[in-house]
Amino acid sequence: MSRIRSRAGTAVLAALALTGAACAGTAAAMPDDAGAAAAACTVDYKVQNEWGSGFTTAVTVTNNGAAVNSWDLTWSYAGNQKVTNGWNADITQSGAAVTAKNASYNGALGTGASASFGFNASYSGSNALPTTFKLNGVTCNGDTDPTDPTDPTDPPGPGDRVDNPYAGAKVYVNPEWSAKAKAETGGSRVANQPTGVWLDRIAAINGVGDGMGLRDHLDAALAQKGSGEEVVQLVVYDLPGRDCSALASNGELGPTEIDKYKTDFIDPIAAILADPKYAGLRIVTTIEIDSLPNLVTNVSGRPTATPNCDVMKANGNYQKGVGYALDKLGDIKNVYNYIDAGHHGWLGWDDNFGPSAELFKTTASGNGAKLSDVHGFIVNTANYSALKENNFAIGDTVAGKSVRESKWVDWNRYTDELSYAQAMRTKLVSLGFDQNLGMLIDTSRNGWGGTARPAGPGATTDVDTYVNGGRYDRRIHLGNWCNQSGAGLGERPQANPATGIDAYVWMKPPGESDGSSTAIDNDEGKGFDRMCDPTYTGNPRNNNNLSGALPNAPLSGRWFSAQFQELMKNAYPAL
């Protein structure tokens, strides 16, 4: 099997009857039990509840082999999870290794019989799911017939399509970004982290100036890959009339240039990615950030409407472009398409959340695209929303008022990106997307550490004091998005970090500007957005607050040393 955690948050290991020779090789690790050699099993590991510092898990182990009179199930954690108490099994832990032994009343497991137990545990940081289970010393990943190439439990070969492309794989380190990070004082601490490669104009396909083009990056990824698996992360970002609600990220194509987008941008990318030379890479594509949600939130009838977004809604070129990209790239076996799904501070309100999900479905069902062309969605791309707010919850009440009534939350349904991503995933599956739909969260700049990070909840004087005193996200307003002061590097890229999440990623390369603080002439179509000006006092999208942007920023995508230094200083977890 390629993966043991379904995207619904369940660790599932299917191991069928092992041969006598295989069992003989593991007999020394087994308990002295007459039936222990036949350790075929299925394990269902479900995180039922998570809170700020702990979680509750239910586990069911099913014996698919010969009957056993006693059993133990073992696994290890990648993080600092510690079991605090359990039920229906004797659970012990040594370091990261956990052993659950049967209780006196549930040790006998006939063929097809199951035993269930549960536990509470503490943790901090990430709660990554276990990747390997063993029943009576035998790993639950055997094979009924190793000579049968069609057996669905065979491990994937190079280039085989998998459920989670990040599982068991390295992720490409962009040497161009890495060199810039290493050149910064202290930057070597993060210079080997994987980041996204942005294809944000037609020229980027072949390389801008002396820079690397798409083939250069794929060739470098093959060199990094070695004999293992390698993920390459691409941001496909050049729609006509791109990012209709902002100026700093406007693109080179006008609102009507959909044909040029198809023939000069998507088609050449698809041709390169389909080259058999790259069939052994797992290629993750983030499809057109800051596009589809604008057609819900920034059009006529909304207080944040812009004329440009009305144009793009009327001509349909966002949907046409995204559908075309999904269709062409989805035809390539080793490409995994993830559509941008905004962030909780944009789509977390009821009148944005449902309509956006519906738009995602209709877009992924038209212009040649099929729902099966979508492997997942990504949230918080190039944004700053906190991964998880531990000091307050959406259901909290203070002095008779709900947290939703606070000025910061402002009736949003979500307080952070993890809860939003998981809820959006549930909604999308309910609309017909695959049950194994995966989510990515961009954690490149949402750490919010440093001296300003609250150590605990705010005072309960009133709901605003409670929320503002405890929130990690220190932005002036959730609508602020450009080069935010006080932000820090977030969780490091990792696979399977939480229920329903394929990976935390650094899709936005830390240190690359969101937009210039003042107007700068350029040939890239990038305008000057006042949200990048630290003196700007706002608009309806940030409730007329200061922008919170850092001063002296270059054009979007250009290296911004001062921001990179601040991101390292405020990293959480700390460097």
QUIVEN-V124800 format. One record per backbone hydrogen bond with DSSP energy under -1.0 kcal/mol. CO is the residue of the C=O (numbers start at 1). NH is the residue of the N-H. E is the energy in kcal/mol with one decimal. If there is no record, write none. Layout:
<<CO | NH | E> <CO | NH | E>>
//
This chain:
<<4 | 12 | -3.0> <6 | 9 | -2.1> <10 | 6 | -3.8> <11 | 45 | -1.2> <19 | 23 | -2.1> <20 | 24 | -2.2> <21 | 25 | -1.3> <23 | 26 | -1.7> <26 | 29 | -1.5> <27 | 30 | -1.6> <31 | 33 | -2.0> <33 | 36 | -1.4> <37 | 39 | -1.5> <40 | 64 | -1.9> <41 | 15 | -2.4> <42 | 62 | -2.9> <44 | 60 | -2.0> <45 | 11 | -1.8> <46 | 58 | -2.6> <49 | 56 | -2.5> <53 | 123 | -1.9> <54 | 51 | -2.7> <55 | 121 | -2.2> <56 | 48 | -2.2> <56 | 49 | -1.4> <57 | 119 | -1.9> <58 | 46 | -2.8> <59 | 117 | -2.6> <60 | 44 | -2.8> <61 | 115 | -2.2> <62 | 42 | -1.8> <63 | 112 | -4.1> <68 | 109 | -2.5> <71 | 102 | -2.1> <72 | 136 | -2.9> <73 | 100 | -2.9> <74 | 134 | -1.9> <75 | 98 | -3.4> <82 | 122 | -2.6> <85 | 120 | -2.9> <87 | 118 | -1.9> <90 | 101 | -2.6> <92 | 99 | -2.6> <94 | 97 | -1.9> <96 | 77 | -1.8> <97 | 94 | -2.7> <98 | 75 | -1.9> <99 | 92 | -2.6> <100 | 73 | -2.7> <101 | 90 | -2.8> <103 | 106 | -1.1> <109 | 68 | -2.2> <110 | 113 | -2.4> <113 | 63 | -2.9> <115 | 61 | -2.7> <117 | 59 | -3.2> <118 | 87 | -2.4> <119 | 57 | -2.5> <120 | 84 | -2.6> <120 | 85 | -1.3> <121 | 55 | -2.3> <122 | 82 | -2.3> <133 | 140 | -2.2> <134 | 74 | -2.3> <135 | 138 | -1.7> <138 | 135 | -2.2> <139 | 141 | -2.3> <145 | 148 | -2.1> <148 | 151 | -1.4> <151 | 154 | -2.0> <157 | 160 | -2.2> <164 | 167 | -1.1> <166 | 169 | -1.7> <170 | 231 | -2.8> <174 | 178 | -2.8> <175 | 179 | -1.9> <176 | 180 | -1.5> <177 | 181 | -2.5> <178 | 182 | -2.7> <179 | 183 | -1.5> <181 | 184 | -1.3> <184 | 187 | -2.2> <186 | 189 | -1.4> <187 | 190 | -1.8> <187 | 191 | -1.2> <190 | 193 | -2.2> <197 | 235 | -2.8> <199 | 237 | -2.3> <201 | 204 | -1.1> <202 | 205 | -1.6> <203 | 207 | -1.3> <205 | 214 | -2.5> <208 | 211 | -2.6> <213 | 217 | -2.1> <214 | 218 | -2.4> <215 | 219 | -2.8> <216 | 220 | -2.3> <217 | 221 | -2.3> <218 | 222 | -2.1> <219 | 223 | -1.8> <220 | 224 | -2.0> <221 | 225 | -2.1> <222 | 226 | -1.1> <225 | 228 | -1.5> <229 | 170 | -2.6> <230 | 282 | -2.9> <231 | 172 | -3.2> <232 | 284 | -2.9> <233 | 197 | -2.7> <234 | 286 | -3.2> <235 | 199 | -2.9> <236 | 288 | -2.8> <239 | 242 | -1.2> <243 | 246 | -1.7> <247 | 250 | -1.6> <247 | 527 | -2.5> <253 | 241 | -2.2> <254 | 257 | -1.7> <256 | 258 | -1.4> <257 | 261 | -1.7> <258 | 262 | -2.0> <259 | 263 | -2.7> <260 | 264 | -2.6> <261 | 266 | -2.4> <262 | 267 | -2.6> <265 | 269 | -1.6> <266 | 270 | -3.0> <267 | 271 | -2.3> <268 | 272 | -1.9> <269 | 273 | -2.6> <270 | 274 | -1.9> <272 | 275 | -1.5> <275 | 278 | -2.4> <276 | 279 | -1.7> <278 | 281 | -1.8> <282 | 232 | -2.6> <283 | 336 | -3.1> <284 | 234 | -3.2> <285 | 338 | -3.1> <286 | 236 | -2.7> <287 | 340 | -1.4> <291 | 294 | -1.2> <292 | 295 | -1.6> <293 | 296 | -1.7> <293 | 297 | -2.3> <294 | 298 | -1.9> <298 | 306 | -1.9> <299 | 302 | -1.8> <302 | 305 | -1.8> <306 | 310 | -1.7> <307 | 311 | -2.0> <308 | 312 | -2.1> <309 | 313 | -2.2> <310 | 314 | -2.2> <311 | 315 | -2.4> <312 | 316 | -1.2> <316 | 320 | -2.4> <317 | 321 | -2.2> <318 | 322 | -2.7> <319 | 323 | -2.6> <320 | 324 | -2.2> <321 | 325 | -2.4> <322 | 326 | -2.7> <323 | 327 | -2.3> <324 | 328 | -2.7> <325 | 329 | -2.6> <326 | 330 | -2.0> <329 | 332 | -1.5> <332 | 335 | -2.0> <334 | 283 | -2.8> <336 | 285 | -2.6> <337 | 375 | -2.2> <337 | 376 | -1.7> <338 | 287 | -2.8> <339 | 378 | -2.4> <342 | 380 | -2.7> <343 | 346 | -1.9> <343 | 347 | -2.7> <344 | 348 | -1.4> <348 | 413 | -1.7> <349 | 352 | -1.8> <349 | 353 | -3.0> <350 | 354 | -1.1> <352 | 356 | -1.8> <353 | 357 | -2.1> <354 | 358 | -2.4> <355 | 359 | -2.2> <356 | 360 | -2.5> <357 | 361 | -1.9> <358 | 362 | -2.4> <359 | 363 | -2.5> <360 | 364 | -2.1> <363 | 366 | -1.1> <366 | 369 | -2.0> <370 | 373 | -2.4> <371 | 374 | -1.7> <375 | 438 | -1.7> <376 | 339 | -2.1> <377 | 440 | -2.3> <378 | 341 | -2.9> <379 | 442 | -2.3> <380 | 383 | -2.2> <386 | 417 | -2.5> <387 | 418 | -2.4> <393 | 396 | -1.9> <396 | 403 | -2.3> <398 | 401 | -2.1> <401 | 398 | -3.0> <402 | 405 | -1.9> <403 | 406 | -1.8> <404 | 411 | -3.4> <406 | 410 | -3.0> <409 | 412 | -1.5> <416 | 420 | -1.5> <417 | 421 | -3.0> <418 | 422 | -2.2> <419 | 423 | -2.0> <420 | 424 | -2.9> <421 | 425 | -2.2> <422 | 426 | -1.9> <423 | 427 | -2.3> <424 | 428 | -2.6> <425 | 429 | -2.5> <426 | 430 | -1.9> <428 | 433 | -2.1> <429 | 432 | -1.4> <434 | 437 | -1.9> <438 | 377 | -2.0> <439 | 502 | -2.5> <439 | 503 | -1.2> <440 | 379 | -2.4> <441 | 505 | -2.5> <443 | 490 | -1.3> <450 | 453 | -1.4> <462 | 466 | -2.2> <463 | 467 | -2.2> <464 | 468 | -2.8> <465 | 469 | -1.9> <466 | 458 | -1.2> <467 | 471 | -1.9> <477 | 480 | -1.9> <483 | 550 | -2.3> <484 | 487 | -1.3> <488 | 447 | -2.9> <489 | 572 | -2.9> <494 | 504 | -2.3> <496 | 129 | -1.4> <498 | 501 | -2.2> <502 | 496 | -2.7> <503 | 441 | -1.7> <504 | 494 | -1.6> <505 | 443 | -2.6> <506 | 196 | -1.4> <509 | 512 | -1.8> <511 | 560 | -3.4> <513 | 557 | -2.6> <529 | 532 | -2.4> <530 | 533 | -1.8> <533 | 536 | -2.0> <536 | 547 | -1.5> <539 | 542 | -1.7> <539 | 544 | -2.9> <540 | 543 | -1.1> <548 | 485 | -2.7> <553 | 517 | -1.6> <555 | 558 | -2.1> <558 | 513 | -2.9> <560 | 564 | -2.1> <561 | 565 | -2.4> <562 | 566 | -1.8> <563 | 567 | -2.8> <564 | 568 | -2.0> <565 | 569 | -2.3> <566 | 570 | -2.2> <567 | 489 | -2.2> <568 | 571 | -1.3> <570 | 449 | -2.9>>
//
